[in-house]
Amino acid sequence: MSAPERRLELPRRTDVRNIAIIAHVDHGKTTLVDGMLRQTGIFRAGEQVADRVLDSFALERERGITILAKNTTVVWNGVHVKIVDTPGHADFGGEVERTLAMVDGVLLLVDASEGPLPQTRFVLAKALELGLPPVVCLNKIDRADARPAAVLDELYGLFIDLGASEGQLDFPVVYTNARAGTAVRDLAVPGTDLSPLFETIVAALPGPPHEPEAPTRFQANNLGYDDYVGRLAIGRVVAGELVAGAQYALCRLDGSVVPCKLTRLYGWLGLKRVELERALAGDIVAVAGIEDIHIGETIADRERPAALPPIRIDEPTIAMLFGVNTSPWAGRSGSRVTSRVVRERLLQEGRRNVSLRVEETDSADTFRVLGRGELQLAILIETMRREGFELQVSKPAVVVRERDGSIEEPMELVLVDVPEDYVGIVTQLLGVRRAVMGRMEHLGGGRVRLEYTVPSRGLIGFRSHFLTDTRGTGTLNALFNGYKPWQGPIPTRTNGAMVADREGVATPYALFHLQERGALFVPAGTPVYEGMVVGEYSRDADLDVNVCREKKLSNMRASGHDEAVRLVPHHTMDLEDGLEWIDEDELVEVTPDAIRIRKRELRQALRPRGPRTGRIG
């Protein structure tokens, strides 16, 4: 008998519902949770509360996306609805997979205009595979271009494609406007609050299975840290009960079993963490007292220890080299600059985030970090930068594998929404990147949706070209789609770089005479050093330039008679732009106060000369 079938036979709690809210990025998950918190009395009357209350991580608020899975609990008519708000971006799919192991049902949130996008497919496939029953929530029904009936048909087709059971296909549907805090079951009826959503969750989703006499089993699905009690392991009590202060056995990933003691036990009420005396099967809790616990390990009964199956996470597809900053200005702005502290921080991240892997290299100062996508690694770099680290990072590269003597590379399923006028441009852009079109769909309003299968390496550096060539009107979503044999060479950046040939400060006079040769990355007054990239050259070779040159003054050329210097606005490179732009012979230097692009070999005399090939593979 399978685990899902056995769980259905067990007696279930009626006072608890464990649900995960899963959807594509920016479809309104966090906003909906905000409304659920407000309408169940979590906040006092008149209390000023920020929007997106669950996005407490600074980068989440800045980027408008959820990165880390969050836990909260609301009480509706005596039922504790334990909600986990999960990331909607494919790069953070590891968080989604771990979250689904803690819940008994899912609230699938879909934009009533955009319909199911790649990440919707990814998380739904995971949920259906685990046998979780869904409630479908069509959000943003107030949009002028909302098409709820068509989106619902697309969802039925998606469920069938993913092999949903008959029970999973018979899902209830709720229509919501998360920003206004309303929900209805019938679009003809105006909504007043979220009560229809709560009623549907309690009626359609089962409570957790409950075996009070069974031996205790709790699996760590996530890790946290508290300044007072140390490391926290967050997960679900699968069987039995946990009691604060009691002795248990810790079943490690290597098969060994060691004794352990829980010093504290915490649950959630709204956004607050509350201390508990005991937790029953089905409760999602955080435990303290085990400093060396890792994700996937099981806290079990001392007399009858039995480990739960380890959490299976998809393999990483992108790798980058993280190194200690070796530029001439290393250590000027960062407080954490040595290889020891960089190594400790990366290993700590690898323990906390199971979808990330850290490997040593031949160099003691360089580490290979493997993740699920460029965004995931960029978020890690940005987080470390804000913590005071100085780093230099390489161009992202795909993780290939060998099977039956042939090389296989990761592929991506890409969905592109563009105006009809840009279909030809997008087809041409993706065609040279070995993309194969799967289907084309007219969405109405002059927009078209295109579906492609593309090698992952073909998308490295592609998004900026896509946005430029569609003039910001196109949207692109990608999802890992398995491995295929190596697809052949793919063109990359063919333009060379303009490289500073000395240390100094960039002057308006020098930049004015260089701007006709390419696009500049630095404004006047920027300090530069030899080997630092200051712009993109218009030709296919690198150009060493003097950006510190000043106009020679004499009796014939006084400064008062200087002609006006008009500089074209420079292109500001942020971290993701830099990672997309650099080539194999370049690095992105990351410090707390600056992001610079530099050559691997700083000295001009030691760098190879010649045109770029512009091809990978």
C-alpha positions in Angstrom: 0.0 0.0 0.0 1.4 3.4 -1.0 2.0 6.1 1.6 -0.8 8.4 0.3 -3.3 5.5 0.4 -2.3 4.6 3.9 -2.6 8.3 5.0 -6.2 8.3 3.7 -7.2 5.3 5.9 -6.0 6.9 9.1 -8.3 8.9 11.4 -8.0 12.6 10.7 -8.1 15.8 12.8 -11.0 18.1 12.2 -9.5 21.1 14.0 -6.6 21.6 11.6 -6.0 22.2 7.9 -2.4 22.3 6.5 -2.4 24.0 3.1 0.3 25.3 0.7 -0.5 28.2 -1.6 1.3 27.6 -4.8 1.3 29.6 -8.1 3.4 31.3 -10.6 5.4 34.4 -9.6 3.3 37.5 -9.1 -0.1 35.9 -9.3 -1.0 37.2 -5.8 -0.1 34.5 -3.3 1.3 36.8 -0.6 -1.4 39.4 -1.1 -4.1 36.8 -0.6 -2.4 35.6 2.6 -2.4 39.3 3.8 -6.2 39.4 3.3 -6.7 36.1 5.1 -4.7 37.4 8.1 -6.7 40.6 8.2 -10.1 39.0 8.0 -9.5 36.5 10.8 -8.6 39.1 13.3 -4.9 38.6 13.5 -4.3 42.4 13.4 -5.9 44.7 15.9 -8.5 47.2 14.7 -6.8 50.3 13.3 -3.3 48.6 13.3 -1.2 49.9 10.5 0.1 46.8 8.6 2.4 46.9 5.5 1.3 45.1 2.4 3.0 41.7 1.6 3.4 41.0 5.4 4.9 37.6 4.8 7.7 38.9 2.6 10.0 39.8 5.5 13.2 39.2 3.6 14.5 42.6 2.3 15.2 41.3 -1.2 11.6 39.9 -1.4 10.1 43.3 -0.8 12.5 45.0 -3.3 11.9 42.5 -6.1 8.2 41.8 -5.4 8.7 38.0 -5.3 8.7 35.4 -2.5 12.1 33.6 -2.1 11.7 31.7 1.2 8.7 29.5 2.2 6.9 31.1 5.2 4.5 29.6 7.8 1.5 31.2 9.5 -1.7 30.2 11.1 -5.2 31.7 11.0 -8.2 30.6 13.0 -11.6 30.5 11.2 -14.7 29.1 13.1 -12.5 27.1 15.4 -10.4 25.5 12.7 -6.6 26.3 12.6 -5.8 26.8 9.0 -2.0 26.5 8.8 -0.8 28.3 5.6 2.6 28.0 3.9 3.2 30.7 1.4 5.8 29.3 -1.1 8.0 30.9 -3.8 6.5 31.2 -7.3 9.8 31.3 -9.2 11.3 28.1 -10.7 14.7 28.9 -9.3 13.3 28.5 -5.8 11.5 25.2 -6.6 13.5 23.5 -3.8 11.5 25.5 -1.3 8.2 24.4 -3.0 9.1 20.7 -2.9 10.0 20.7 0.8 6.8 22.6 1.6 4.5 20.1 -0.1 5.8 17.4 2.2 4.3 19.2 5.2 0.7 19.8 3.9 -2.5 17.8 3.2 -3.8 20.0 0.4 -3.0 22.8 -1.9 -4.6 26.1 -2.9 -3.6 26.5 -6.5 -3.7 30.2 -7.3 -3.9 31.2 -11.0 -4.2 34.7 -12.6 -7.6 34.9 -14.3 -6.0 36.7 -17.3 -2.6 35.0 -17.7 -3.7 31.4 -17.0 -1.4 28.6 -15.9 2.3 29.4 -16.6 5.4 27.2 -16.3 5.8 27.4 -12.6 2.1 26.5 -12.1 2.8 23.4 -14.1 5.9 22.6 -12.0 4.3 22.9 -8.6 1.0 21.3 -9.7 2.9 18.2 -11.0 4.7 17.9 -7.7 1.4 18.2 -5.7 -0.5 15.7 -7.9 2.5 13.3 -7.6 2.1 13.4 -3.8 -1.7 12.7 -4.1 -2.6 16.1 -2.6 -6.2 17.4 -3.3 -6.4 20.9 -4.8 -8.7 23.9 -4.4 -8.4 26.1 -7.5 -8.5 29.9 -6.9 -8.8 32.2 -9.9 -7.4 35.5 -8.7 -7.4 39.0 -10.2 -10.9 38.6 -11.6 -11.3 42.4 -11.5 -8.7 42.7 -14.4 -10.2 44.2 -17.6 -8.6 41.3 -19.6 -9.7 38.5 -17.2 -10.9 35.4 -19.0 -11.9 33.0 -16.2 -13.8 30.5 -18.3 -11.0 30.0 -20.8 -8.4 29.8 -18.0 -10.5 27.1 -16.3 -10.5 25.1 -19.5 -6.7 25.5 -19.7 -6.5 24.2 -16.1 -8.6 21.1 -16.8 -6.3 20.4 -19.8 -3.2 20.8 -17.6 -4.6 18.5 -14.9 -5.2 15.8 -17.5 -1.8 16.3 -19.1 -0.2 15.8 -15.7 -2.1 12.5 -15.0 -4.4 13.8 -12.3 -6.7 11.2 -10.7 -10.5 11.5 -11.0 -10.7 12.8 -7.4 -8.1 15.5 -8.2 -9.9 16.5 -11.4 -13.1 17.2 -9.4 -11.6 20.3 -7.8 -13.7 23.2 -6.4 -13.2 26.6 -7.8 -13.2 30.0 -6.0 -12.9 33.4 -7.7 -11.0 36.0 -5.8 -9.8 39.6 -5.8 -7.0 39.3 -3.3 -6.2 43.0 -3.3 -9.8 43.8 -2.3 -10.1 40.8 0.0 -13.2 39.2 -1.6 -14.1 35.7 -2.8 -17.1 34.2 -4.6 -18.1 30.8 -5.9 -20.3 32.3 -8.6 -19.1 35.3 -10.7 -22.7 36.6 -10.9 -22.7 37.2 -7.1 -20.7 40.2 -5.8 -18.1 39.3 -3.1 -18.0 40.9 0.3 -15.1 39.0 2.1 -13.0 35.8 1.9 -15.6 33.6 3.8 -16.3 31.5 0.6 -12.6 30.7 0.3 -12.3 29.6 4.0 -15.5 27.5 3.7 -14.2 25.8 0.6 -10.8 25.0 2.2 -12.4 23.5 5.3 -14.9 21.5 3.4 -12.8 20.3 0.5 -9.3 19.7 2.0 -8.8 16.9 4.6 -7.3 17.4 8.1 -4.0 15.7 8.9 -3.9 12.0 9.7 -3.7 11.4 13.5 -2.2 8.4 15.3 -1.8 9.4 18.9 -0.4 6.0 20.0 2.1 5.7 17.1 5.8 6.3 17.7 6.9 9.9 17.3 8.2 10.9 13.9 9.1 14.5 12.8 11.0 15.5 9.7 13.0 18.7 9.4 11.9 20.4 6.1 13.5 23.8 6.7 16.0 25.4 9.1 16.0 28.7 10.9 18.0 30.4 13.6 17.1 32.2 16.8 19.6 34.4 18.7 18.4 32.9 22.0 17.8 29.2 21.4 20.1 28.6 18.4 19.2 26.5 15.4 15.5 25.8 14.7 14.2 22.8 12.7 10.9 23.5 11.0 8.6 20.6 9.9 5.5 18.6 10.5 4.8 16.0 13.2 4.0 13.0 11.0 3.0 10.6 13.8 2.8 10.6 17.6 3.5 13.8 19.5 6.4 16.1 20.4 6.9 17.3 24.0 9.2 20.2 24.9 12.0 19.0 27.2 11.7 15.4 26.2 14.4 13.0 25.0 14.2 11.6 21.4 16.4 9.9 18.8 17.8 11.8 15.8 17.9 9.6 12.6 20.6 11.0 10.5 20.9 11.0 6.7 23.8 8.6 6.9 21.7 6.0 8.7 23.1 6.6 12.2 20.9 7.2 15.2 22.0 9.6 18.1 20.1 10.7 21.2 18.8 14.3 21.3 16.7 16.6 23.5 14.2 19.3 22.5 14.7 22.4 24.6 11.9 24.5 23.0 8.8 23.9 20.8 7.2 26.6 18.8 4.1 27.0 16.6 2.6 30.0 14.8 -0.4 32.2 15.4 -0.7 34.8 12.7 2.7 36.2 12.1 3.9 35.5 15.7 5.9 32.5 16.8 4.3 31.1 20.0 5.9 28.6 22.5 4.1 25.3 22.9 4.3 22.5 25.5 3.4 19.7 23.1 2.5 19.2 19.4 0.3 16.5 17.9 0.5 14.7 14.6 -0.3 17.1 11.8 1.0 20.2 13.6 3.7 22.3 11.7 6.2 23.4 14.4 9.7 24.6 15.0 11.9 22.7 17.4 15.1 23.9 19.2 17.9 22.2 21.0 19.6 20.2 18.2 22.3 22.4 16.8 23.6 19.9 14.2 20.3 18.8 12.7 20.0 18.9 8.8 17.2 19.1 6.4 15.6 15.7 5.8 16.6 14.2 9.1 14.0 12.6 11.4 13.3 13.1 15.1 11.9 9.8 16.3 10.8 7.9 19.4 13.8 6.8 21.5 12.6 3.2 21.9 11.4 2.7 18.3 13.4 5.1 16.1 12.3 4.9 12.4 13.5 7.4 9.8 11.2 9.0 7.3 12.1 8.8 3.5 14.6 11.5 2.6 13.4 14.6 0.8 14.0 14.3 -3.0 15.0 17.5 -4.7 15.6 18.0 -8.4 19.3 18.3 -9.3 20.9 21.7 -9.9 21.3 22.9 -13.5 23.5 26.0 -13.3 27.0 26.4 -11.8 29.1 29.4 -11.0 32.6 29.9 -9.5 32.6 32.1 -6.3 36.1 33.4 -5.4 37.7 35.7 -2.9 38.0 39.3 -4.4 41.5 39.7 -5.9 41.1 43.1 -7.4 43.6 45.9 -6.5 40.8 47.4 -4.3 40.0 44.2 -2.3 39.2 44.9 1.3 38.4 48.6 0.9 34.6 48.3 1.6 33.9 44.7 2.8 34.5 43.3 6.3 34.4 39.6 5.2 37.1 39.1 2.6 39.0 35.9 3.5 38.6 32.5 1.9 37.8 31.0 5.3 34.7 33.2 6.0 33.5 32.8 2.3 33.8 29.1 2.6 32.0 28.9 5.9 29.1 31.1 4.6 28.7 29.0 1.4 28.7 25.8 3.3 26.1 27.2 5.7 23.9 28.1 2.8 24.3 24.6 1.3 23.2 23.1 4.6 20.1 25.4 4.8 19.1 25.2 1.2 19.0 21.6 -0.1 18.6 22.7 -3.8 22.0 24.4 -3.6 25.3 22.5 -3.7 28.8 23.8 -2.8 32.0 22.1 -4.1 35.7 22.7 -3.4 37.9 23.4 -6.4 41.7 23.1 -7.0 42.1 26.6 -5.7 41.6 27.3 -1.9 40.2 30.7 -2.8 37.5 29.5 -5.3 34.3 27.4 -4.8 31.9 25.9 -7.3 28.3 26.7 -6.4 25.5 24.8 -8.2 21.9 25.9 -8.1 18.6 25.8 -10.0 18.9 29.1 -11.9 20.6 32.4 -12.4 18.2 34.2 -10.1 18.7 31.8 -7.2 22.5 32.3 -7.4 22.1 36.1 -7.9 20.0 36.3 -4.7 22.7 34.4 -2.8 25.4 36.8 -4.1 23.3 39.9 -3.3 22.5 38.5 0.2 26.2 37.9 0.9 27.1 41.4 -0.5 24.7 43.0 2.1 26.3 40.9 4.8 29.7 42.6 4.1 31.3 40.0 1.8 33.6 40.8 -1.1 33.4 38.3 -4.0 34.3 37.7 -7.6 32.0 35.4 -9.5 32.2 33.8 -13.0 29.8 33.5 -15.9 27.0 31.0 -15.1 27.5 27.7 -16.9 25.1 24.7 -17.3 25.6 21.5 -15.5 25.9 18.7 -18.1 25.8 15.0 -17.4 27.2 11.9 -19.2 24.8 9.0 -20.1 25.7 6.0 -22.3 28.8 7.7 -23.5 27.1 10.9 -24.7 26.8 14.3 -23.2 23.4 15.5 -22.1 22.5 19.1 -21.2 19.5 20.6 -19.3 16.6 21.9 -21.3 14.0 24.6 -20.5 10.3 24.9 -21.4 9.9 28.5 -22.4 6.6 30.4 -22.6 6.7 33.8 -24.4 3.8 36.3 -24.5 4.4 39.1 -27.0 2.4 41.4 -29.3 1.9 40.0 -32.8 4.4 42.5 -34.3 7.3 40.9 -32.4 6.6 37.2 -33.2 9.2 37.2 -36.0 11.9 38.9 -33.9 11.4 36.4 -31.0 11.4 33.4 -33.4 14.7 34.6 -34.9 16.2 35.3 -31.5 15.4 31.9 -30.2 16.0 30.0 -33.4 19.8 30.7 -33.3 19.7 29.4 -29.7 18.6 26.0 -30.8 15.0 26.5 -29.7 12.2 24.3 -31.0 8.7 25.7 -31.2 6.0 23.5 -29.6 2.9 25.6 -30.1 1.5 29.0 -30.9 -1.7 30.4 -29.4 -3.5 33.7 -30.1 -4.6 35.2 -26.7 -6.7 38.1 -28.2 -6.0 41.8 -27.9 -3.2 41.4 -30.4 -1.0 39.2 -28.2 0.4 35.8 -29.0 1.8 33.0 -26.7 4.6 30.9 -28.0 6.0 27.7 -26.4 9.6 26.6 -27.0 12.0 23.9 -25.8 15.4 25.6 -25.4 18.8 24.5 -24.1 19.4 26.1 -20.7 22.7 27.6 -21.9 20.8 29.3 -24.7 18.9 31.4 -22.1 22.0 32.6 -20.3 22.2 36.3 -21.2 19.0 36.1 -23.4 16.5 37.9 -21.2 18.1 41.3 -21.6 18.2 40.9 -25.4 14.5 39.8 -25.3 13.4 42.8 -23.3 15.3 45.2 -25.6 14.1 43.7 -28.9 10.4 43.6 -27.7 10.7 47.1 -26.3 9.7 45.9 -22.8 6.3 44.5 -24.1 7.1 40.8 -23.9 7.1 38.4 -20.9 9.2 35.3 -20.7 8.8 32.4 -18.3 11.1 29.3 -18.3 11.0 26.0 -16.5 13.5 23.1 -16.3 12.3 20.4 -18.7 14.7 17.5 -18.3 17.9 16.6 -20.2 18.6 16.0 -23.9 21.7 15.2 -25.9 24.0 18.1 -26.5 22.3 20.5 -29.0 25.4 21.9 -30.6 27.1 25.4 -30.6 25.1 28.4 -29.6 26.1 32.1 -30.4 26.8 34.3 -27.5 28.1 37.9 -27.1 30.3 38.8 -30.1 31.2 42.4 -29.1 34.4 43.0 -27.2 34.9 45.0 -24.1 36.5 48.4 -23.5 39.0 47.9 -20.7 40.7 50.5 -18.6 44.5 50.4 -19.1 45.5 52.2 -15.8 44.2 53.2 -12.4 42.6 56.6 -12.0 39.3 58.4 -12.2 37.2 58.5 -15.4 37.0 62.0 -16.9 34.3 63.6 -19.0 36.8 64.5 -21.7 38.0 60.8 -22.1 34.5 59.4 -22.0 33.3 61.9 -24.6 35.8 60.6 -27.1 35.1 57.0 -26.3 31.3 56.9 -26.4 31.3 56.7 -30.2 33.2 53.5 -30.0 30.6 51.6 -27.9 28.3 51.7 -24.9 29.8 53.0 -21.6 29.2 51.3 -18.3 30.6 54.0 -16.0 29.9 57.8 -15.5 32.4 60.5 -15.2 34.1 60.6 -11.8 34.1 56.8 -11.4 37.4 55.4 -9.9 38.8 52.6 -12.2 41.8 50.2 -12.2 43.8 48.4 -14.9 41.7 45.5 -16.2 38.3 46.9 -15.2 35.7 46.8 -17.9 34.3 50.3 -18.6 32.1 49.6 -21.6 31.1 47.3 -24.5 33.2 47.8 -27.7 31.3 48.0 -31.0 33.7 45.5 -32.6 34.5 41.9 -31.9 37.8 42.4 -30.1 38.7 44.0 -26.7 40.0 47.6 -26.7 42.3 48.9 -23.9 41.4 52.5 -23.3 42.5 55.4 -21.2 39.4 56.7 -19.4 41.4 59.0 -17.2 42.8 61.3 -20.0 42.4 65.0 -19.4 42.5 67.8 -22.0 45.9 69.4 -22.3 45.7 73.1 -21.4 48.0 75.7 -22.9 48.0 79.4 -23.8 46.3 78.6 -27.0 43.7 76.3 -25.4 42.5 77.8 -22.1 40.0 76.0 -20.0 37.5 78.9 -20.3 37.3 78.2 -24.1 36.6 74.5 -23.7 33.8 73.2 -25.9 30.8 71.7 -24.2 31.2 67.9 -23.4 27.9 66.1 -23.9 27.9 62.5 -22.6 25.4 59.9 -23.7 23.8 58.4 -20.5 25.8 55.3 -19.5 24.3 51.8 -19.0 24.2 50.9 -15.3 25.1 47.3 -14.8 23.3 45.6 -11.9 24.3 42.1 -10.7 22.1 40.2 -13.0 23.0 42.3 -16.0 26.6 41.7 -15.3 26.2 37.9 -14.9 24.4 37.9 -18.3 26.9 40.1 -20.1 30.3 38.7 -19.0 32.2 36.1 -21.0 34.5 33.3 -19.9 37.5 35.6 -19.6 35.6 38.1 -17.3 34.4 38.2 -13.7 31.8 40.3 -11.8 33.4 41.9 -8.7 30.9 42.3 -5.9 31.5 44.4 -2.8 29.1 46.1 -0.4 29.3 49.4 -2.2 29.9 48.5 -5.8 29.4 46.0 -8.6 32.1 46.0 -11.2 33.0 44.0 -14.3 36.7 43.0 -14.7 39.0 40.8 -16.7 40.2 37.6 -15.1 43.7 38.7 -16.1 44.0 42.3 -15.0 47.4 43.1 -16.7 47.1 44.2 -20.3 50.3 42.5 -21.4 49.2 39.1 -20.2 45.8 39.0 -21.8 45.3 37.1 -25.1 44.4 39.2 -28.1 42.2 38.6 -31.1 38.5 38.5 -32.1 35.8 36.7 -30.1 34.3 33.5 -31.5 30.9 34.3 -30.0 30.0 30.6 -29.6 29.6 28.1 -26.7 30.4 24.5 -27.5 
